[in-house]
Structure formats: C-alpha cells, structure tokens
Amino acid sequence: MKTYVLLILACTVLSLVDSQALAKQPDVYEPARGIIAGLDKIVTPHGVQETFVATLGEAKQVVNVRGADRDNPILIYVHGGPGASELPFAWAFQRPWEDFFTVVQWDQRGSGRSYLLNDPTTLTPTMTLDRIRDDAIELIEQLRRRYGKRKVFLLGHSFGSVIGLEVAAKRPDLLYAYIGMGQYIDTEAGEKASYAWTLDQAQHSGNAQAVRELKALQPYPGDTSIGKIDAERKWANYYGGFFWRHNDGDFYYHLARLSPDYSQVERENYDKGSAFSTNLLEKQLKGKSFVPLTRLDCPVFMFMGRHDALTPSSLAEAWLNRVDAPAKGKVWFENSAHMMMIEEPGQMLEALLRIRPLASEKTGSESDQTPVSR
C-alpha cells in the first residue's frame, strides 16, 4: 500500500541540498511567505495560533494549532505518506475550516519538521504503525488537557487513514467522530483496483508506452516494492487518479515553497523525512486490511473522491455499508480524485460543517444531529 503524496512529494517537491550550504543562500520565496503569513494571521480575541513541540512516545514532534475561537471543537488532521506532512500545504485550503474548528496539523515522527528533531538512528526501531497510532492517542490526550476538551474530531487522509482508523478502533472514547478521507481498507485489493483502472485508461487512450510499462509490472501488486508501486502511480497520476483532470501535481507540490510554517532548510529536508519514513513503514502496510473490523464505537464518516484511483472509493463505501457504528455517513466528491480538500474546498467545508454538530464543546454534550449521506 502506498500514498503517492508519499514518494511523489519526496522526489518532486524540492531537490536535496546540504543544509549548511542552503542556509547561506537567499530564500527567494521569503517575501511571498511573509504576505501569506500576514493574510493568515489569527487576530480574533479568543483565537489560537501556535506551533509547539510535543514529546510523543519519547520522540519530539511538531504540532501546529490554529483556530478563530478556542471554544470550537478540535479537528486533528492525520497526514498521508508515509512521511508526507500536510503542514506546508495546509495554508492553501485550511483557513476557512478555522472559523469552525481548532485545526491541528501534526508532523508525525520521522516526517517534516519532526524529522530534524530526532536522531534517525534512535528513531528507526520505533518506526512502526502501532507506535504512530499510539503517538496519535498521546497527542489527543495532550490536546485535551491543553485546551480543556473532552473529545476531538479525527480526520485521517490516505496513509493517515490507516493510523486514524486504528485510533478509532482502539480509543473511540476520545473521538466525537472519525473521518476517513482517501481511506485505505484493504491494501492488496486497493492496489489491484488501482492497477486495473490505470491499465484500462492507458489502453483506451492508445498510450503504447504506458501499456508497455504497466504490463511489465505484472503480476501486480505481487511482491511489491517501492519502485514497483511508483511505476504504477506514475500513470495513475497521469490519468487523473491523484488530481482529477490533472496529469501532474506540480501546482500542488510547489505550494510548500510559500508556506509560512516551513523555512527553506525545513523544506529541503522534507524529502529526507519522507524517504526515511517510507523505507521503514511501506513494507508494514503490505497485507493491511480493515475488512475484519465490523464495529466502531464512535461515529464514522467517509469522504470519497469519485475519481480516486489511488485509494479506490468503492472499497471504502462497501466497508462503511457493513460496519456497525453509533452513526455513520458518506460524502461523495464528484469532481475530485484523491485530494478533495484542494479539488473541492467548498464542498469539503460544507461536509465538515455537517459533522460538526456531533460536538457541543460549550455545553459538554454531544448533539444527536447526524449528517445526511450524499
């Protein structure tokens, strides 16, 4: 299993440069980052805008918290990858969420800015799915104490949906709801479906090169490697399985250059953390399946891109139909593939607002309102 944001970001966002040499070079994007920082500054009297380092499972990890009103419920975004922090991209889509939620972006161990805070040699034996799941649980507990909350909303995207659903299964008492976006359900079935769709697109378009390269991967996924998955993702992305109606994601990757939350050195080390995390976690995803999980003791919702070829939404829909939960719902993003928060930002906000009534932080009670599936 694989989250394309994963190595695509690792290979595409920026080239590797020695940090000391880079620090001496002028940052041509600094003026633009300053403008965006000014635009995104939280100025409301009861707002919150802070970045701090949390120790989770004995590893230092960067946490960014933003919101217009501390009384709003907390929404934690669990990023994809492995190792593909969403923090340097969040400025482009997250600001409207912050009027209604206190939004938390967390650079997981070995990822993003957190990669620079820990000795990779010491971190290596701790890089497991269970440890990152438990990091998430520790983070929730810390945020509850820090901001005086009973529960949180948890949104897992792509690889982060593996971590998020594991948290929901282990500690549903901490969550108002779990939201899966680009949800992984079964890695083997997902890879087979992605490959079949991509090969079909290549054949129907008469792309001889794509057909040749894809057929060379058979049997797929088989004994998958990072290189083999990357070869399939190359064409899945080309045919719009990552961003619908886009054959590349350069416009997205370059957003990191303008992030007020990442320095030039941190950006240039992003791909080191991504490669480090992917090499250690990718093999742990092989054979991962949530099909046996038939009950959740917290509400669960699926946000699904109609054209998502990387985490085929049909698998998430079928699982959601079977699972037993206190409340559940689904939202289809008809003009999106895998990155609906960028592709349909208005629909994303509307979907989040339909789930928000499940929490009532001011009264300490939970609402009985449940969003209607569409």
Stockholm file with secondary structure:
# STOCKHOLM 1.0

chainA/1-374         MKTYVLLILACTVLSLVDSQALAKQPDVYEPARGIIAGLDKIVTPHGVQETFVATLGEAKQVVNVRGADRDNPILIYVHGGPGASELPFAWAFQRPWEDFFTVVQWDQRGSGRSYLLNDPTTLTPTMTLDRIRDDAIELIEQLRRRYGKRKVFLLGHSFGSVIGLEVAAKRPDLLYAYIGMGQYIDTEAGEKASYAWTLDQAQHSGNAQAVRELKALQPYPGDTSIGKIDAERKWANYYGGFFWRHNDGDFYYHLARLSPDYSQVERENYDKGSAFSTNLLEKQLKGKSFVPLTRLDCPVFMFMGRHDALTPSSLAEAWLNRVDAPAKGKVWFENSAHMMMIEEPGQMLEALLRIRPLASEKTGSESDQTPVSR
#=GR chainA/1-374 SS CCCTHHHHHHHHSCCCCCHHHHHTSCCTTHHHHHHHHHHHCCCSTTCEEEEEEEEETTEEEEEEEEESCTTSCEEEEECCTTTCCSTTTGGGTCGGGGGTSEEEEECCTTSHHHHTTSCHHHHGGGCCHHHHHHHHHHHHHHHHHHHTCSCEEEEEETHHHHHHHHHHHHCGGGEEEEEEESCCSBHHHHHHHHHHHHHHHHHHHTCHHHHHHHHTTCSSSSSCCHHHHHHHHHHHHHTTSSSTTCSCCHHHHGGGGGCTTCCHHHHHHHHHHHHHHHHHHHHHHTTCBCTTCCBCSSCEEEEEETTCTTTTHHHHHHHHHHCBCSSEEEEEETTCSSCHHHHSHHHHHHHHHHHGGGCBTTTTBCCCCCCCCC
#=GC SS_cons         CCCTHHHHHHHHSCCCCCHHHHHTSCCTTHHHHHHHHHHHCCCSTTCEEEEEEEEETTEEEEEEEEESCTTSCEEEEECCTTTCCSTTTGGGTCGGGGGTSEEEEECCTTSHHHHTTSCHHHHGGGCCHHHHHHHHHHHHHHHHHHHTCSCEEEEEETHHHHHHHHHHHHCGGGEEEEEEESCCSBHHHHHHHHHHHHHHHHHHHTCHHHHHHHHTTCSSSSSCCHHHHHHHHHHHHHTTSSSTTCSCCHHHHGGGGGCTTCCHHHHHHHHHHHHHHHHHHHHHHTTCBCTTCCBCSSCEEEEEETTCTTTTHHHHHHHHHHCBCSSEEEEEETTCSSCHHHHSHHHHHHHHHHHGGGCBTTTTBCCCCCCCCC
//
